[in-house]
Amino acid sequence: MWRQEIIDTKRGPFEVFTKGAGEPLCITHLYSEFNELGYYFAEPFTTNFKVYLVNLKEAGASCQAQTDDELSMLESCKDLEAIREALEIEQWGFAGHSTGGMLALVYSVYFNTSLTKVMIGGSTASKHYMNHQESMYCRESPLNKRIKEIMAILGSPQSARSLRVKVNREWTEMSLYRPENFDRYFSKLSSGKVVPKRLDYYSYQELPNYDIRELLREASVPAFVYCGRHDAQCPLPFSEEITSLLPYSRLYIFEESNHMPYLEEQEKFEAMVIAFSLLRKRGVSIAEQNNDEKKSAEQ
């Protein structure tokens, strides 16, 4: 189980769950709520890091937003900074999947000196994934009509819990390379339910103008970028684009995964996390880092 803490900050109190030991690593998602059960994506990191799993504003026992713009990615990064400062952590890493990866990109641009490294998974640096034919969010996708219905159900506080569970499974199965393995992948209890207010802000206020591609060229934080070959949410070309823009980045492609390599190819994902834990140098090319890792292994 994860240990709950309430962190008092200059921007309000935040609920944080911790697990593991070692280098500090922050993990969150833009519109999910966590509890003591943890988060499937976060679990593999707890072997090599002390993980701080954060509930952003409006999630769990964290404080409420006083204005809607406090739910934006930039304001959320300011909240993460307030948490880091309250914990008296000089620098930490950050790992995010999907919209958590988008948050990692914004964090890297605006607060790069606070970060030792970032991991960005199944993500994008712009709104244009919505127009890619291989994305379920594109109007031309055969999945699009149903995914809109699902998002409306999940985004409504009036939706019955049983219906939310049912459609969330359906959405998840659309995001798996082998949906027949759903019960095996999710046999262990975890958390991460959708926070409707945060999802609505992302969908209708932030996403229509989201494009930070040019800003990424100035980011100096070492980054691991990963994506499933068959990602039906944020297709692979968008992770390739992120890697081409970030000066110190490395791309991992999971050949037998859709949107969730951390469940679909667990052993390979865990190996990537180990490599990520060895990534310690800022302002050094990934090639140089690889050479240093190889020399260290030989010694």
ChimeraX attribute file (.defattr): number of C-alpha atoms within 10 A of each C-alpha:
attribute: neighborCount
match mode: 1-to-1
recipient: residues
	/A:1	11
	/A:2	18
	/A:3	14
	/A:4	16
	/A:5	15
	/A:6	12
	/A:7	17
	/A:8	16
	/A:9	17
	/A:10	10
	/A:11	15
	/A:12	15
	/A:13	20
	/A:14	26
	/A:15	24
	/A:16	27
	/A:17	22
	/A:18	21
	/A:19	20
	/A:20	18
	/A:21	14
	/A:22	12
	/A:23	14
	/A:24	20
	/A:25	27
	/A:26	24
	/A:27	26
	/A:28	28
	/A:29	25
	/A:30	26
	/A:31	24
	/A:32	23
	/A:33	25
	/A:34	24
	/A:35	23
	/A:36	16
	/A:37	16
	/A:38	21
	/A:39	22
	/A:40	17
	/A:41	21
	/A:42	20
	/A:43	18
	/A:44	22
	/A:45	22
	/A:46	17
	/A:47	16
	/A:48	18
	/A:49	20
	/A:50	18
	/A:51	29
	/A:52	27
	/A:53	27
	/A:54	28
	/A:55	26
	/A:56	31
	/A:57	27
	/A:58	21
	/A:59	25
	/A:60	18
	/A:61	18
	/A:62	20
	/A:63	17
	/A:64	17
	/A:65	14
	/A:66	10
	/A:67	7
	/A:68	12
	/A:69	14
	/A:70	19
	/A:71	27
	/A:72	18
	/A:73	22
	/A:74	17
	/A:75	13
	/A:76	19
	/A:77	20
	/A:78	17
	/A:79	23
	/A:80	22
	/A:81	19
	/A:82	20
	/A:83	25
	/A:84	20
	/A:85	15
	/A:86	13
	/A:87	12
	/A:88	9
	/A:89	12
	/A:90	12
	/A:91	18
	/A:92	19
	/A:93	24
	/A:94	27
	/A:95	26
	/A:96	24
	/A:97	26
	/A:98	20
	/A:99	22
	/A:100	24
	/A:101	27
	/A:102	24
	/A:103	26
	/A:104	30
	/A:105	31
	/A:106	21
	/A:107	25
	/A:108	27
	/A:109	19
	/A:110	16
	/A:111	15
	/A:112	20
	/A:113	16
	/A:114	19
	/A:115	21
	/A:116	23
	/A:117	27
	/A:118	28
	/A:119	23
	/A:120	28
	/A:121	29
	/A:122	28
	/A:123	31
	/A:124	28
	/A:125	23
	/A:126	18
	/A:127	14
	/A:128	15
	/A:129	21
	/A:130	19
	/A:131	14
	/A:132	19
	/A:133	15
	/A:134	20
	/A:135	22
	/A:136	27
	/A:137	22
	/A:138	19
	/A:139	15
	/A:140	15
	/A:141	16
	/A:142	14
	/A:143	17
	/A:144	15
	/A:145	14
	/A:146	15
	/A:147	19
	/A:148	14
	/A:149	12
	/A:150	18
	/A:151	19
	/A:152	14
	/A:153	18
	/A:154	23
	/A:155	18
	/A:156	14
	/A:157	13
	/A:158	8
	/A:159	12
	/A:160	11
	/A:161	10
	/A:162	9
	/A:163	13
	/A:164	20
	/A:165	12
	/A:166	11
	/A:167	18
	/A:168	18
	/A:169	14
	/A:170	15
	/A:171	16
	/A:172	13
	/A:173	17
	/A:174	19
	/A:175	19
	/A:176	24
	/A:177	21
	/A:178	13
	/A:179	16
	/A:180	10
	/A:181	13
	/A:182	15
	/A:183	9
	/A:184	10
	/A:185	16
	/A:186	11
	/A:187	8
	/A:188	9
	/A:189	9
	/A:190	17
	/A:191	14
	/A:192	19
	/A:193	17
	/A:194	20
	/A:195	21
	/A:196	20
	/A:197	16
	/A:198	21
	/A:199	18
	/A:200	17
	/A:201	17
	/A:202	19
	/A:203	11
	/A:204	10
	/A:205	15
	/A:206	16
	/A:207	15
	/A:208	13
	/A:209	10
	/A:210	16
	/A:211	14
	/A:212	17
	/A:213	15
	/A:214	10
	/A:215	16
	/A:216	21
	/A:217	15
	/A:218	14
	/A:219	22
	/A:220	22
	/A:221	28
	/A:222	29
	/A:223	30
	/A:224	24
	/A:225	24
	/A:226	26
	/A:227	29
	/A:228	27
	/A:229	20
	/A:230	22
	/A:231	26
	/A:232	24
	/A:233	22
	/A:234	27
	/A:235	25
	/A:236	25
	/A:237	16
	/A:238	19
	/A:239	24
	/A:240	19
	/A:241	14
	/A:242	26
	/A:243	21
	/A:244	15
	/A:245	18
	/A:246	24
	/A:247	20
	/A:248	22
	/A:249	23
	/A:250	19
	/A:251	17
	/A:252	18
	/A:253	16
	/A:254	22
	/A:255	13
	/A:256	15
	/A:257	22
	/A:258	28
	/A:259	29
	/A:260	26
	/A:261	27
	/A:262	24
	/A:263	21
	/A:264	23
	/A:265	16
	/A:266	14
	/A:267	13
	/A:268	15
	/A:269	21
	/A:270	17
	/A:271	12
	/A:272	16
	/A:273	21
	/A:274	16
	/A:275	13
	/A:276	19
	/A:277	18
	/A:278	12
	/A:279	20
	/A:280	12
	/A:281	14
	/A:282	18
	/A:283	11
	/A:284	15
	/A:285	15
	/A:286	19
	/A:287	12
	/A:288	11
	/A:289	18
	/A:290	14
	/A:291	11
	/A:292	13
	/A:293	15
	/A:294	11
	/A:295	10
	/A:296	9
	/A:297	8
	/A:298	7
	/A:299	6
